[in-house]
Amino acid sequence: MNEDYSEKLWPAWWVWAMAGVIGGGFGLTVTRFSRPGGALTAVVMTAIIAALLAANTPELAVRDGVLH
């Protein structure tokens, strides 16, 4: 009776919060020159960082009693 199981190991909530802080930091850098540009930069960089976190989230799987 072998059951397959898989689970993604998502980052902790504070890692996602730090992604927002770091994205905001990029925006603050650009805000000196353009406020709308700074806001856009913050949103885009936060989205890119979040996408990279999601894409690199590891997955554990057990198939036929073997951990993969």
ABEGO torsion letter per residue (X at the ends): XBBBBBBBBBBBAAAAAAAAAAAAAAAAAAAAABAAAAAAAAAAAAAAAAAAAAAABBBBBBBGGBBX
